Amino acid sequence: MDFALVPPTGVGPLRIGMSRREADSALQSLRASEEHSPSDRAGQHIVRPSGLMISIGCVRDRLESVEFGRPSDPSDSVLFRGVDVFALPAREVVTRMAALTTVTPDPEDSASFVAPDLLLSFWRPFEADDQPDEEQGYYFGSVLLARPGYYDGPGPTAL
């Protein structure tokens, strides 16, 4: 299944600003009906058979972020304007994204990047751009789509 990131709106049935109840229902609709992961947590995250994790973050009863964790097989993909953020090397994702918008290294983690105008962030635990066999550092491990203002500093506490 393809998941198209559409900032700042959301992805698939997950819409930034929807109620927590609606977000949980939308998240559950993305589960694979033939296989449920024992690590699924209602109102938090699901793991699809491909290994793709989809996580939601709610504050004050509203969806404020959706995060995807890299799948272990290509049956699920996460795309932004045709850029497959998990199948391409991190360096190539950054290059392609930079052709579309401003992309900067995360000030707290130089292996990760933020596209603030798109409210997207890309994370990996370390940089291994010249080592394709080191998948955790060669590819991004997660991408997060957030609400406007998410990167402006400390926000309200989750309820």
C-alpha positions, 0 to 999 in steps of 0.5 A: 500500500502507498501512503502519500504524505500531504502536509499540512493536511495529513496522510490517507484517512489521518487528518491533522486536527481531527479528534483523538477518537477519529484519529484512532478510528482512522489508524485502525482502518489502516491495519491489515485485516488479515494480520494484526501485530501483537505490538499494536496499541490502540490510540498510539500505533499499528504495525503492518505486515510489512513492518511499517509502523504508523504512530499518531500523536494527539494533544488536547484531543486533536491529532497533531502528528503522524509518524511512520517507521521504515518497513522491512519489506517494500509492500508498503511505501511512504511517498512525498511527491513521488519520493519514496522516503524509505526506499531511497538512500537518505542522501538522495531523499534529502537531495530530492526534497531540497529541490522542492523546499528548504531542508536543513539538518536537525540542530540536535541530530545532524544525521536527521533533517527537517523540512520546516515549510512542509512540517516534515522531519526525517530521522535515522540513528546515525549517518552512513551515507557511504555504507549501503550495507549499514541500513540504519544509517544509510536509509531514514528510519522514520518520517514525521508529518506534523501540525503547523507550529509543531517545530516552533518550540515546546507545545502543550502537554499531551492529555 
